[in-house]
Amino acid sequence: MTDNSETGAVTGTQDKDYNLIWFTEACLSNALRLESYINDADRDGDEELAEFFRRAQAESRKGGEQGKQFLATRLSQQG
């Protein structure tokens, strides 16, 4: 069963906006974290793993950029 209650009264931010902010932050944070994973794999000479983490990092950056675009559009529409 899905809880349809709005938590905006608690956070001051509608759920969908909060979710978008959280998603964007999570993607950008993940891109940063993956940088150290890439460095670890490179240091150990594991190019296959480093490349895997690079691809994951690129996707995280992509999600972060898309999230920022959504945020910019939606925040500019609010009065």
C-alpha positions in Angstrom: 0.0 0.0 0.0 1.3 3.4 -1.0 1.3 6.3 1.6 -0.2 9.3 -0.3 0.4 11.8 2.6 2.3 14.9 1.7 5.3 15.6 3.9 5.7 19.1 2.7 4.2 20.4 5.9 7.2 18.9 7.8 10.0 19.8 5.4 8.6 23.0 3.9 9.2 21.4 0.4 6.8 19.3 -1.6 7.7 15.7 -1.8 8.4 15.7 -5.5 10.7 18.7 -5.2 12.5 17.2 -2.2 12.9 14.0 -4.1 14.4 15.8 -7.1 16.8 17.7 -4.8 17.8 14.4 -3.0 18.3 12.6 -6.4 20.5 15.4 -7.7 22.6 15.5 -4.6 22.9 11.7 -4.5 24.1 11.6 -8.1 26.7 14.3 -7.6 27.9 12.8 -4.4 28.2 9.4 -6.1 30.3 10.9 -8.9 32.7 12.3 -6.2 32.8 8.9 -4.4 33.5 7.1 -7.6 36.5 9.3 -8.2 38.3 7.7 -5.2 37.2 4.2 -6.4 38.7 4.9 -9.8 41.9 6.1 -8.2 42.1 2.9 -6.1 41.6 0.7 -9.1 44.1 2.7 -11.1 46.7 2.5 -8.3 46.2 -1.3 -8.2 46.5 -1.6 -12.0 43.0 -2.9 -12.4 42.0 -1.1 -15.6 38.8 -3.1 -16.1 37.5 -2.1 -12.7 38.6 1.5 -13.2 36.8 1.6 -16.5 33.7 0.2 -14.9 33.7 2.9 -12.2 34.4 5.6 -14.9 31.2 4.5 -16.8 29.3 4.5 -13.5 30.7 8.0 -12.7 29.6 9.3 -16.2 26.1 8.1 -15.5 26.1 9.7 -12.1 27.2 13.0 -13.7 24.5 12.7 -16.3 21.9 12.2 -13.6 23.3 15.1 -11.7 23.2 17.4 -14.7 19.6 16.3 -15.6 18.5 16.9 -12.0 20.1 20.4 -12.0 18.2 21.2 -15.2 14.9 20.0 -13.8 15.6 22.0 -10.6 16.5 25.2 -12.5 13.3 24.9 -14.6 11.0 24.1 -11.8 12.4 26.7 -9.4 12.2 29.4 -12.0 8.5 28.6 -12.4 7.7 29.0 -8.7 6.5 32.4 -7.7 
